[in-house]
Each structure stands twice: as structure tokens, then as C-alpha cells.
Amino acid sequence: MSSALELHSLPTLSKDEPRSNHPTPSQGETSAAPASAPEPRSKQHVFRERVQLCALYWCLFLAGWNDGTLGPLIPRIQKVYHVNFAIVSLIFIFAAVGFIGGAMINVPLTDRLGFGKMMILGSACQIIAYALQAPAPPFPVFVLSFVLNGVGIAIQDAQANGYVASLKSSSETKMGLLHGAYGAGALVAPLVATQFSQLPHWSFHYLVSLGVAISNTLVLSSVFGLKTQDECLATVGEAAGETSASEHSTFRQILSTKTVHLLAFFILVYVGVEVTIGGWIVTYIIDVRGGGASSGYISAGFFGGLMTGRVALLWLNQKIGERRVLYLYALLAIGLELIVWLVPSLIGDAVAVSLVGMLLGPIYPITMNYAGRVLPRYILTGSIGWIAGFGQAGSAVFPFITGAVASKTGIKALQPLLISMMSFMVVLWALIPGVPRRID
């Protein structure tokens, strides 16, 4: 799910990774004439690209807003609907159904509808979901609305990541800003949700979400319209790449690539850790550490750290090498979670949680950047869409597991569960292969 950040979506090599050996042209290919240099883009092209990127940043801001909302509201939702940890966690499981469903339909529907229509479809799903949530409907309706929300977020997240990954100019910085926008949304949402959680009409927070969602749809419609990705790229002076036009870029090709699945499961666990902390840390601080109504701000501190890490640690990623530095971030985050678990200090826990957010922040962009190196170009955009969409399910599956366990053992089980998830994340990263010979 997801959310400074991040990335270098495509092929700059870190110093700890071998260079790809591009295959030479076969006898049937023509290589006599050298490729002509691309024409420089005009100022109008650059301006249009910035407008497009701002629209995508706003879209990811809303995704972060959504993921940062539940943490401060869960205690109030439990009181209003008189449900325990296991029942309130159905919110996450129904959201997971939406995320996985959105990821499954993204690739085949994109082939039929195209980029612009898919973005509008996804944003419309969110409008309907927030409209259902705002009046505090009966709990079954409230929970079911998260399916629609999940579908909408998964589609937009996949499309936005795939589009930015296809840009040839400064894709690293643009991907970083894209996920920085996610972090900004996840930072702001708990600040607002904490205020609404203390008001009689707590569900009016979703009216604010509805307003943001409507503005998102209007922006996407005006900027991208009903255009395909190739048409949108053409308006900014970038020729469509192999990914968009290749007949190999099919769902079947993507699902037959083992590395795609390893990256998707890694992102699923990562997003699960991220949203589990953001979603349950407030309840943990209130129930275990005796925090008050302002404990919701700790969730904002976590997402603030997430956003900061995705920008401030870019230099360290490049200095150490992205594959190695990810191990460093994960191990340090595990150490800080041990402090939160074993040291009974409200202020200390708040600081440690913010630092965990900073360390976890760069991991998502690093993974997307690495995908740009290890996957063949002809399935790259579709693969990144699948990885991002499938990974969003982690924002629902692992928080649900946490709630189910907490219903029997108490929310004190949060920290050992998080440490287990982070350790599993390290194992998955070790299984992902190094940079192979690129097959373009």
C-alpha cells in the first residue's frame, strides 16, 4: 500500500550490483545504422509532464491519506460498533479482497480501457466507498465499503507506479517524489483523524476523505482524460517504450516470471509491516503504555518518519548500495521494535516508532528500483503494476492477522508480530536474485 520517496525506477546500477550484459543483435536484426539521438523536449513538454506528475502525486497523497486514517479511528470504531479486535479487523480483510481484486483486473482491463480510463475508474471507486462510510452506516455496510476502496487504490497505485517507471528522464527523482506524496498523505491523515476520533460525529472524517477523492477524480480527468499511456507519454515528448507496445506484455508472461512473485510477496510483507504499525500502534500505546487521546499523533510521527526517510536517506542508499542497505535498514528497525516492546517509556516508544518509520521509508522505492534492473523491459510496466497492486494487499492481511491475534492475547502481541514480519521480510529479500543478464 501503501505511500518521500523513493526511487529510481529504472536502470542505474548500484556499486554492489553487476552490470547487465545486453545481448547483441541477432542475424535477423538490423544494426547497420546507429540510432538517432532523441530530439530535446520543449518547454511545453516539460510543463505538461510536471502537470501530469502533480496529478499522480495527488493521487498517491490520497492513498497515503487512506492508509494513515484508520490508526486513530480504530479505538472509536470499536466503541461505536461494540466490536472486539477480531471483528474490527474484518475492515482489513475486506480491504485485502479489494486490493487483490484490483491487482488481478488491472492488467487485462488496462489492455482494454487504457491508462486514463483506469485511473478514473479507480478514483470513482474511492468516491463511492467514502460516500458509504461518511454517515457511519451499519457495520456490515461500513466493512464492505472497504472492498471498493481497495479496488480503487490498487488500480491507481499500479497505474501511477507503472507510468512513472516508464518515464526516461530523471525517473529516479520522480519516483521518489511520487512515494514522498504517499508519505505526506499518511502523515496528514492521523492529525485530522485524531481530531475527529474525539468528536460525536467521528465518521465525518470520511467527508473530508470524500472531498479529497472527488478532487482527485477531477484532476485525473482533466489531466489525463481518456488517453492511453502511450498518448499521455507523447504529449510530454516521450516516445512509447517497448513495454507499452510489446505483445509480450501480457498477464500470462508476468505471472510466469518467478522474480515478479518474489518481489510482489516482499512488497506485500513490507506494506503489511508499514500499515500494521500505522494502524495498531495507537491502540498499543493507549492499552499497553497508558497513553491518552492524543496518542493518535504517534501514528503521524511514524508516517512523518516514513516520508522523511524516503528523501533524506537517498544519499546513503547510493553510497552503500541498495541491495545491502536494505538489510541495514531492516535490522535497525527490528532493533528499535525490540526497544518499543521491552522498554516501558511512552516518550521513548514515540521516538523509536518515528525512527522505525524513517528506516522503513526507503525500502519501497529501493524495491521498485531494483525491479527495473532484474525484470525484462518488455514486461516491466505490467510487472510493476502487479507488484504494487498485489503488495497493497499486505496493508490489509497483516493488520487483520494482528487484530485476530490481539483478540486472544491482547494488543501487547503487536511487537513480537512486527519483529516476526520484519525478519520474514529480510528472508524474502535474500531470495530475490541479483541483477541478471537483461533480456530486452
MARVEXLO-422057 format. One record per residue (C-alpha): z, x, y. Coordinates in steps of 0.1 Angstrom, whole numbers, plus 5000, padded with zeros to 4 digits. Each point is the difference from the previous one (the first is absolute). Layout:
N
ZXY ...
END
This chain:
440
500050005000 500650095018 499650205039 499850645049 498450114982 498150124981 497150144990 497250194993 498149784979 497350214989 499350354991 501950275018 501550234974 503650125002 500650364992 501649934967 497049814987 496750144987 496749945017 497749754984 496850134985 497249775010 497349974973 496650145009 497149765002 498349924967 496350074994 499249645009 501650025034 498350125032 501750285017 497250175019 500849885035 503450075014 501949695011 499649945037 503250015021 501349665009 499449895036 503050025022 501749675007 499849845034 503049915021 499349634992 500250084963 503450185005 501349715021 499049744973 501750214973 503250015020 499949625004 499449964963 502950244992 502349815024 499249684981 500950164967 503250155014 501149665011 499249874965 502250274984 502749935026 500249654986 500250144965 502950225010 501649715019 499949794968 501650274979 502750065026 500949645004 501949914968 502850255001 502049855028 499249644989 500950024963 503749945005 499349705022 497449864976 502650024972 502549805021 497549745011 498549934966 503250084980 498350244976 501250324984 498350344999 497849914970 498749685015 499450145035 498150284983 497449754989 498650065035 499050354989 498549894967 497849735015 498950255026 499150244972 497849734985 498249975033 499650385004 498650054966 497749705003 498850135034 499350344985 498149844970 497749795022 499550255027 497150214985 497949724985 500449785031 499250285023 496650044982 499349635008 501649945034 500150345017 502650185021 500349775030 500349684980 502650154977 502250115029 499949665015 500749844966 503150224995 501349935035 499549624996 502150024968 502950155021 499749735026 500449724974 503050194984 501950045032 499349645010 501649894968 503050235004 500949925037 501649664995 502350124972 498449794973 501649934966 500650324981 497149954975 497549965029 501550295018 499750234970 496449884991 498950085035 500550374992 497149984975 497649925028 501550265023 499750264972 496349934995 499350035037 501850335004 498550154969 496449925011 500550135036 501950314989 497250094975 497249935025 501750195028 500750314979 496550004985 498449975034 501950285017 499550224969 496249955004 500050145036 498750355002 501550115034 503750105001 500849774971 503350194995 501449905034 498749654999 501649934966 503250155013 500049765029 499049714978 503250044979 502050095031 499249655012 501449874967 503250195006 500249865036 499849654987 502650074974 502350155027 499749715024 500449724975 503650064990 501050025036 498649655005 501149864966 503650125005 500249785031 498549694983 502350054970 503049925022 498449685016 500249644987 496249994997 499650334981 496649914986 498549995035 499550374995 497049904980 498649825031 499950355016 498350124968 497549715003 499250105035 499350364990 497949884971 497949775022 499350285025 499150224970 497349754989 498649965035 499850385004 498350064967 497649715005 498950135035 499850374990 498449984965 498749654999 498349934966 498450344998 499950224969 501650344999 496650175004 499249795030 503350085016 499650374994 496549985015 501449865033 502150325004 497250244992 501050084964 497549964972 501149824969 501250244974 499350014963 503049794993 498749695018 496550004985 500550154966 499549774970 502750204982 502749875024 501049724977 503349864988 499150114965 499450365011 503350015019 502149864971 498550254976 501250305020 503450124988 501050185032 499649675020 502649844978 502450295003 499750005038 500449625000 503250014980 501350285021 499449805032 501549694983 503350194993 500050165034 499549675019 502649854977 502550265010 499149965037 500449625001 503049994977 501950225024 498849805030 500649674983 503450064984 501850275020 501449745024 501549804972 501450334985 501650115033 501549655006 501449954965 500950364989 500750175033 501449705019 497450015028 499849715025 497249785013 498350305017 499450174967 496449885002 499350285024 500450254971 496849864986 498350075033 501450354999 498450054966 496649885011 500350205032 500550314979 497049904979 497849975031 501350335014 499550194968 496449914997 499350165034 502650275004 499650164966 496250035000 500350375008 502350064970 497649824977 497350245010 502250314999 501549954966 497149814984 499949634994 500550014962 503050235002 501649855031 500249664983 502350144974 502250145028 500249665018 500849814968 502850244990 501650005034 499849625001 501749984967 502850235013 500549785030 500249684978 502750174981 501950045033 499649635008 501249924965 503050234998 501250055036 501749685014 499150045036 498349735020 498650245027 499250264974 498149754979 498049885030 499050365009 499150084964 497949694996 498050095032 499450354986 498849854967 497549805020 498850315017 499550184967 498349714983 497749945030 497350264993 499749924963 497649715003 497550185023 500250314978 499149794970 497049845017 498850335012 500350154965 498049714986 497250105023 499850334982 500549914963 497849694999 496249994999 498649895034 497949724985 503149804991 502350145027 500249705024 500449754972 502650214983 502150055031 499849625005 501249954964 502850265003 501249855033 499949644988 501550074966 502650225016 501249725022 501349824969 502750275000 501449845031 500849704979 500650114965 502750265006 502049805026 500049724974 501350224973 502750125024 501049645008 500149914963 502250294991 502249945031 500649644988 501950144970 501450335012 500249955038 497950165027 501950334994 497350064974 497450055028 500550385003 499750104963 497049774997 498450185030 500750344986 498449904967 496949875018 499650315020 500450224969 497349804983 497850045031 500350384996 499049984963 496949795009 498950255027 500250284974 497749804978 497349975026 497350264994 499250285024 496850015020 497150004975 496350085005 498849725023 497349784985 498249845029 
END
